[in-house]
Amino acid sequence: MTPLTHPTGSDLMQLAPELILTGAGVLILLVDAFLPGLKRLATPLALAAIALAAVLAWFGVPVGVSFGGLLESTGITAILGLAILLAAFLCVLASHGYLRREEIFGGEYHALLLWCTVGLLLMTRATELLTIFLSLELLSVCLYSLAGYHRRLTVATEGALKYFLMGAFVSAFALLGIVFVFGQAGTTRVAELTAMLESGVEIDPLLTLGILALVAAFGFKMSLVPFHAWSPDTYQGAPTPFVAFLSVAPKVASAVVLIRLLSLVLPGPTGARWSALVALLAVLAMVVGNLLALVQQDIKRMLAYSGIAHMGYLLIPLVALDESSWWPVVVYLLAYTLMNAGAFVIIALLYARAGEQHLISELSGWGYRFPLLGICLTICMLSLGGIPPTLGFLGKYLVFTHAIEHDLLWLAVVGVGTALIGVFYYLRVVYTLYMKAEVRAPEGLLIDSWGRVAAVIATVGVLILGMWPGRLLDWIGRAIASSF
C-alpha cells in the first residue's frame, strides 16, 4: 500500500468526484457572497458539479485502494455512489422552486448539500473506522444545518434540534465503539480486523460491544427501530426537497458501512447471535414502521414511517450475509432512491404551506388538476408498495427470494405480510388523488420546470427499470463480480 504521507496521482484521481463537489460548493458560496446578483446560478452550478462527479465516479475513478488503504473503489461503491449523486441531483432540481417560493434562496443551501454528498461518498468507500467516523461527522453537520434551513419556521428549528441532539449522542456511541475496537484489536482497519477474526482469535466482549455500538450508530442513520424517533419530526420540519435527499442518501451510505461491520462478526463463532439480532431489527422495523405509517394523516410523516419499514426489508438479506446479499441490497437501494426521492419531490411541488401539516386529504381530486404530477406520484406510490411492473416490486422480489433461498422462510413471510399493510396506505394516496372530490383549490404553488423534470426522472426510472430490468441487473452483476 502507498504510504499515507505520500499520496500519488492515483490517490488524487480516486478523490476526483469529491474534489469537484467540494470546489463547486466553495465557488457557489463565493458567488453568493461577492456577486449576489448571480446567485441564481447556484442551481445550474450545483447540477453541473453533480453530473461531472457522476461521470468521474463511473469512468474516471480507478478500481483499487488509495491513501494507504483508507479508501477503496469497487464496482459496488461506484453504483451506490451514483445512487447518492442521483438523490442529490433530484434534490437540487426540486429545491430551486421551493427556495424561491419560500424566499430563502441562498448559495449556502447548495454548498451544504454538495459537502454532505462528499461525506456520503467518502463513507461508502472508507475501509477504516476513523475515516468512516470523520465522513459521518462531515455529512452530519451539513444535515443538521439543512434540516433547520427554513429558520423562520418553529417546526423546522424543533426538528433540526431533535436531530442534532440525537445525532450528537449517536456520534458519541460511534466514537466509543471505535475506542473499544481499537483497544481490543489494536487496529481500526476493516481488512486487518477481518484477517484477525478469521484467524480464529477469540472475540473479546469489549470488541463485541464496540461493534454493537457502531451498529447502533449506523442504525440511527438508517432510521431503524429503536433508533427511529427523530425521523418523523425532522421530515416534517425540514424543506421538503431536502427530505428527498435526507430520506435516501444517508441510508445508502449507512447500509454499506453496516454490511462492512456485519461481515466482521457473522462468519465467526458468534455469527448466529448476530444473525438473530439483525433479524430482530428487521422484524421490528417492518412491523413498527408499517403500523405507524398506517395511521398517519400527514403524507410526510407517513413516508417517514414507511421509510423505517423499507430499511427493515433491506436488512433481510443481511441476516444470511454473503456475496449474493449484494444483489438484493443494491437493487433495493437504487429502487428506494428513485421512488422515495420522487415522492418527496412531488410533495414539495403540491404543498405550498411549509411547516404546516401535509394532509393526504388535501390531494383530493388533484390527480385530474395536475395530471403529470398525479401520474408520477401514483407510480412512486405503487413502487413503494412493491406493485409490478415497478422497480420497487423487483427490489422486494429479490429480497424475499434471497431469504427463501437461505432457509429464512419465516422472515420472508413476515416481510410479505407487512408489505401488504404498506400497500393499503400507499393506495390510499392514489385513491385520494382520483376517487375523491376536490376539497380545496391550490394556492401559492410554484410548479416550475425544474421540479417537473425531477419528478419525471424519478418516475421514468422507476417504471422503465422495473419493466425492463435486464440491463440493470447485468450492470449490477458485473459490478458485484468485479468487487470480489
C-alpha positions in Angstrom: 0.0 0.0 0.0 1.1 3.6 -0.7 2.3 5.4 2.5 -0.4 7.7 3.7 2.0 10.7 3.8 2.8 10.4 0.1 -0.4 10.4 -1.9 0.1 9.6 -5.6 -1.7 10.8 -8.7 -3.9 7.7 -8.5 -4.9 8.6 -4.9 -6.0 12.1 -6.0 -7.8 10.6 -9.0 -9.8 8.4 -6.7 -10.9 11.6 -4.9 -11.8 13.4 -8.1 -15.6 13.3 -7.6 -15.3 14.6 -4.0 -12.9 17.3 -5.0 -15.3 18.5 -7.8 -18.2 18.7 -5.3 -16.1 20.4 -2.7 -14.8 23.0 -5.1 -18.2 23.7 -6.5 -19.6 24.3 -3.0 -16.8 26.8 -2.3 -17.4 28.5 -5.7 -21.2 28.8 -5.0 -20.5 30.4 -1.7 -18.1 32.9 -3.2 -20.5 33.9 -5.9 -23.3 34.3 -3.3 -21.1 36.5 -1.2 -19.4 38.7 -3.8 -21.7 38.6 -6.8 -25.2 38.4 -5.2 -26.8 39.3 -8.5 -25.6 36.0 -9.9 -26.9 33.8 -7.0 -29.5 32.3 -9.4 -26.6 30.4 -10.9 -26.3 28.3 -7.8 -28.7 25.7 -9.1 -27.1 25.1 -12.5 -23.6 25.2 -11.0 -24.6 22.5 -8.4 -26.3 20.4 -11.1 -23.2 20.6 -13.3 -20.9 19.6 -10.5 -23.0 16.6 -9.5 -23.2 15.5 -13.2 -19.5 15.8 -13.6 -18.8 14.0 -10.3 -21.1 11.1 -11.5 -19.2 10.8 -14.8 -15.9 10.7 -12.9 -17.2 8.3 -10.3 -18.1 5.8 -13.0 -15.5 6.3 -15.7 -12.6 8.1 -14.1 -12.0 6.6 -10.7 -9.6 3.6 -10.8 -10.6 0.4 -9.1 -8.5 -0.4 -6.0 -7.4 1.1 -2.7 -5.9 4.5 -2.1 -4.4 6.7 0.6 -2.6 3.8 2.2 -5.7 1.6 2.2 -8.1 4.1 3.9 -10.3 4.2 0.8 -11.3 1.6 -1.8 -13.1 1.8 -5.0 -15.1 -1.1 -6.4 -17.9 -1.7 -8.8 -20.4 -1.7 -5.8 -19.1 1.5 -4.3 -19.4 3.1 -7.8 -23.0 2.1 -8.3 -24.1 3.2 -4.8 -22.1 6.4 -5.2 -24.2 7.1 -8.3 -27.3 6.4 -6.3 -26.2 9.1 -3.8 -25.4 11.5 -6.6 -28.8 10.8 -8.2 -30.5 11.7 -4.9 -28.5 15.0 -4.7 -29.4 15.8 -8.4 -33.1 15.3 -7.8 -32.9 17.4 -4.6 -31.2 20.3 -6.3 -33.7 20.3 -9.2 -36.7 20.2 -6.8 -35.2 22.8 -4.4 -35.0 25.7 -6.9 -38.7 26.5 -7.0 -39.2 25.7 -3.3 -36.4 28.1 -2.2 -37.8 30.9 -4.4 -41.3 30.4 -3.2 -40.3 30.5 0.4 -37.9 33.4 -0.2 -34.9 31.6 1.3 -32.8 31.1 -1.8 -29.2 31.1 -0.9 -25.9 29.6 -2.0 -25.2 28.1 1.4 -28.1 25.6 0.8 -26.4 24.2 -2.3 -22.9 24.3 -0.8 -24.1 22.3 2.3 -25.8 19.8 0.1 -22.7 19.3 -2.0 -20.5 18.9 1.0 -22.9 16.5 2.6 -22.7 14.4 -0.6 -18.9 14.4 -0.3 -19.2 12.9 3.2 -21.6 10.2 2.0 -19.3 9.3 -1.0 -16.3 9.0 1.4 -18.3 6.9 3.8 -19.2 4.3 1.1 -15.6 3.9 0.2 -13.9 4.2 3.6 -12.3 1.0 4.9 -11.0 2.3 8.2 -13.2 3.2 11.2 -11.9 6.7 12.0 -12.2 7.6 8.3 -15.8 6.4 8.4 -16.3 8.5 11.6 -14.9 11.7 10.0 -17.1 11.2 7.0 -20.1 10.7 9.3 -19.4 13.9 11.1 -18.9 15.9 7.8 -22.2 14.8 6.5 -24.0 15.1 9.8 -23.1 18.7 10.4 -24.4 19.5 6.9 -27.6 17.5 7.5 -28.3 19.3 10.8 -27.9 22.7 9.1 -30.1 21.8 6.2 -32.8 20.3 8.4 -33.2 23.7 10.1 -32.6 25.8 6.9 -36.1 27.3 6.9 -35.2 29.1 10.1 -38.4 31.2 10.2 -40.4 28.1 10.9 -40.6 26.9 14.5 -41.2 23.3 13.4 -38.1 23.3 11.3 -36.0 24.5 14.3 -37.5 22.0 16.5 -37.0 19.1 14.1 -33.4 20.1 13.5 -32.7 20.5 17.2 -34.0 17.0 17.9 -32.0 15.6 15.0 -28.8 17.4 16.3 -29.2 16.2 19.9 -29.9 12.6 19.0 -27.2 12.7 16.3 -24.6 14.0 18.7 -25.4 11.2 21.1 -25.1 8.7 18.4 -21.7 10.2 17.3 -20.5 9.6 20.8 -21.7 6.0 20.5 -19.8 5.5 17.3 -16.6 7.0 18.7 -16.9 4.9 21.9 -17.3 1.8 19.7 -14.2 2.7 17.7 -12.3 3.1 21.0 -13.4 -0.3 22.2 -12.4 -1.9 18.9 -9.0 -0.3 18.8 -8.4 -1.1 22.4 -9.0 -4.8 21.9 -7.8 -5.3 18.3 -5.0 -2.7 18.1 -6.3 -1.6 14.6 -9.2 0.3 13.1 -8.8 -1.0 9.6 -11.6 -3.3 8.4 -9.3 -5.6 6.4 -7.0 -6.2 9.4 -9.9 -6.8 11.7 -11.3 -9.3 9.2 -8.0 -11.1 9.0 -7.7 -11.2 12.8 -11.2 -12.6 13.3 -10.8 -15.2 10.5 -7.6 -16.5 12.2 -9.8 -17.9 15.0 -8.9 -15.4 17.7 -11.4 -15.4 20.5 -13.6 -12.4 20.3 -13.3 -10.3 23.4 -16.6 -8.9 25.0 -15.4 -5.4 24.6 -14.7 -5.9 20.9 -18.3 -7.2 20.5 -19.6 -4.2 22.5 -17.6 -1.8 20.2 -19.0 -3.3 17.1 -22.5 -3.3 18.6 -22.2 0.4 19.4 -21.2 1.1 15.8 -24.1 -0.9 14.5 -26.4 1.2 16.7 -24.9 4.4 15.4 -25.5 3.5 11.8 -28.9 2.0 12.6 -29.7 5.6 13.7 -28.8 6.9 10.3 -31.0 4.2 8.7 -33.9 5.0 11.0 -34.1 1.5 12.3 -36.2 0.8 15.4 -35.5 1.7 18.2 -33.3 4.5 16.7 -36.1 6.0 14.6 -37.8 8.6 16.7 -36.0 11.6 15.1 -37.2 10.9 11.5 -40.9 12.0 11.6 -40.3 15.3 13.3 -37.2 16.1 11.2 -39.0 15.2 7.9 -42.0 17.3 9.0 -39.9 20.5 9.6 -37.1 20.2 7.0 -37.5 21.7 3.5 -39.4 19.0 1.6 -36.9 18.9 -1.4 -34.1 18.3 1.1 -36.1 15.5 2.7 -36.0 13.8 -0.8 -32.2 13.6 -0.2 -32.3 13.0 3.6 -34.7 10.1 3.3 -32.5 8.1 0.9 -28.8 9.1 0.5 -27.6 8.7 4.2 -29.3 5.3 4.2 -27.4 4.2 1.2 -24.1 5.0 2.7 -25.0 3.7 6.1 -26.1 0.4 4.6 -22.6 -0.1 3.1 -21.0 0.6 6.5 -23.4 -1.8 8.2 -22.5 -4.5 5.8 -18.8 -4.0 6.4 -19.4 -4.2 10.2 -21.6 -7.3 10.0 -19.1 -9.0 7.7 -16.6 -9.0 10.6 -18.8 -10.9 13.0 -21.3 -13.0 11.1 -18.8 -15.6 9.8 -17.4 -16.0 13.4 -18.4 -18.3 16.3 -21.0 -15.7 17.5 -22.5 -15.3 14.0 -25.8 -17.0 14.9 -26.4 -14.4 17.6 -25.6 -11.5 15.3 -27.9 -13.0 12.6 -30.7 -13.2 15.3 -30.1 -9.6 16.2 -30.3 -8.4 12.6 -33.5 -10.5 12.1 -35.0 -8.9 15.2 -34.1 -5.4 13.9 -35.6 -6.2 10.5 -38.9 -7.5 12.1 -39.2 -4.5 14.4 -38.6 -2.1 11.6 -41.1 -3.8 9.2 -43.8 -4.1 11.8 -43.5 -0.8 13.7 -42.8 1.2 10.5 -45.8 -0.1 8.7 -48.3 0.0 11.6 -47.3 3.6 12.5 -47.5 4.7 8.8 -50.9 3.1 8.6 -52.5 5.7 11.0 -50.8 8.8 9.6 -52.9 11.6 8.0 -49.8 13.6 7.1 -48.1 12.3 3.9 -44.6 13.4 5.0 -44.9 11.5 8.3 -46.4 8.6 6.5 -43.4 8.4 4.3 -41.1 8.8 7.3 -42.5 5.7 9.0 -42.7 3.8 5.7 -39.0 4.5 5.3 -38.4 2.7 8.6 -40.2 -0.3 7.2 -38.2 -0.2 3.9 -35.0 -0.4 5.9 -36.4 -3.4 7.6 -36.8 -5.1 4.2 -33.3 -4.1 3.3 -32.0 -5.9 6.5 -33.5 -9.2 5.4 -30.6 -10.2 3.0 -28.1 -9.2 5.8 -29.4 -11.9 8.1 -27.6 -14.5 6.0 -24.9 -12.2 4.7 -22.7 -13.5 1.8 -21.7 -12.3 -1.6 -25.2 -13.0 -3.0 -26.6 -10.5 -0.5 -25.3 -7.6 -2.6 -27.8 -8.3 -5.4 -31.0 -7.5 -3.4 -29.3 -4.8 -1.4 -28.0 -2.8 -4.4 -31.3 -3.2 -6.4 -33.4 -2.3 -3.4 -31.3 0.8 -2.6 -31.5 2.0 -6.2 -35.3 1.4 -6.2 -35.7 3.2 -2.9 -33.6 6.2 -4.0 -35.8 6.7 -7.1 -39.3 6.1 -5.7 -38.9 7.7 -2.3 -37.0 10.8 -3.6 -39.5 11.1 -6.4 -42.4 11.0 -4.0 -40.9 13.8 -1.8 -40.1 15.9 -5.0 -43.8 15.8 -6.0 -44.9 16.6 -2.4 -42.7 19.7 -2.5 -44.5 20.9 -5.6 -48.0 20.2 -4.5 -47.9 21.6 -0.9 -47.3 25.4 -0.6 -47.7 25.8 3.2 -44.2 24.9 4.5 -44.2 24.0 8.2 -47.8 23.0 8.3 -49.3 19.6 8.0 -49.2 18.0 4.6 -52.6 16.2 4.9 -53.3 13.4 2.4 -56.9 14.6 2.2 -55.7 17.9 0.6 -54.7 15.9 -2.5 -58.4 15.0 -3.2 -59.1 15.3 -6.9 -55.7 16.8 -7.8 -54.9 13.8 -10.0 -57.1 15.5 -12.6 -56.0 19.1 -11.9 -52.3 18.1 -12.1 -52.2 15.1 -14.5 -48.5 14.8 -14.9 -47.7 15.1 -11.2 -50.6 12.9 -10.3 -49.3 10.1 -12.6 -45.8 10.5 -11.2 -47.0 10.3 -7.6 -49.1 7.3 -8.4 -46.2 5.4 -9.9 -44.0 6.2 -7.0 -46.7 5.1 -4.5 -47.1 1.8 -6.5 -43.4 1.2 -6.5 -43.1 1.9 -2.7 -45.9 -0.7 -2.3 -44.0 -3.2 -4.3 -46.6 -3.5 -7.1 -45.4 -4.7 -10.5 -44.2 -3.7 -13.0 -42.2 -1.1 -11.0 -38.6 -1.3 -9.7 -39.9 -1.5 -6.1 -41.5 -4.8 -6.9 -38.2 -6.1 -8.3 -36.4 -5.0 -5.2 -38.9 -6.7 -2.8 -38.9 -9.9 -5.0 -35.1 -10.2 -4.8 -35.1 -9.5 -1.0 -37.7 -12.2 -0.3 -36.2 -14.7 -2.7 -32.8 -14.3 -1.0 -34.5 -15.1 2.3 -36.2 -18.2 1.0 -33.0 -19.5 -0.6 -31.2 -19.2 2.7 -33.9 -21.1 4.7 -35.4 -17.9 6.2 -39.0 -18.6 5.0 -40.4 -17.2 8.2 -38.7 -13.9 7.7 -39.9 -13.7 4.1 -43.5 -14.4 5.3 -43.2 -11.6 7.9 -41.9 -9.3 5.1 -44.7 -10.1 2.7 -47.3 -9.7 5.4 -46.1 -6.3 6.5 -45.7 -5.3 2.8 -49.4 -5.9 2.3 -50.1 -3.4 5.1 -48.0 -0.9 3.2 -50.0 -1.5 0.0 -53.1 -0.2 1.8 -51.7 3.2 2.9 -49.9 3.8 -0.4 -53.1 3.0 -2.4 -54.9 5.4 -0.1 -52.9 8.2 -1.6 -53.8 7.1 -5.1 -57.5 6.7 -4.1 -57.5 10.3 -2.8 -55.9 11.7 -5.9 -58.5 10.2 -8.3 -61.6 8.9 -6.4 -62.4 11.8 -4.0 -63.9 15.2 -4.9 -61.6 18.2 -4.6 -61.7 19.8 -1.2 -59.5 22.9 -1.8 -58.2 24.8 -4.7 -54.4 25.2 -5.0 -52.9 28.4 -3.5 -49.4 29.7 -3.7 -48.0 26.8 -5.6 -44.8 27.2 -7.7 -44.7 24.2 -10.0 -41.6 25.1 -12.1 -39.9 23.2 -14.8 -37.0 22.2 -12.6 -39.3 20.3 -10.2 -41.3 18.7 -13.1 -38.0 17.4 -14.6 -37.0 15.9 -11.2 -40.4 14.2 -10.9 -40.3 12.8 -14.4 -36.7 11.5 -14.0 -37.6 9.6 -10.8 -40.8 8.2 -12.3 -39.4 7.1 -15.6 -36.5 5.4 -13.8 -38.9 3.5 -11.5 -41.1 2.4 -14.4 -38.6 1.7 -17.2 -36.1 -0.2 -14.9 -39.0 -2.1 -13.4 -40.4 -3.2 -16.8 -37.1 -3.9 -18.5 -34.6 -4.8 -15.7 -32.3 -6.9 -17.8 -29.6 -4.4 -18.5 -29.7 -3.0 -14.9 -29.2 -6.5 -13.5 -26.4 -7.2 -15.9 -24.7 -3.9 -14.9 -25.1 -4.7 -11.2 -23.9 -8.3 -11.8 -20.7 -7.1 -13.5 -20.1 -4.6 -10.7 -20.5 -7.2 -8.0 -18.3 -9.7 -9.8 -15.5 -7.2 -10.2 -15.7 -6.4 -6.4 -14.7 -9.9 -5.2 
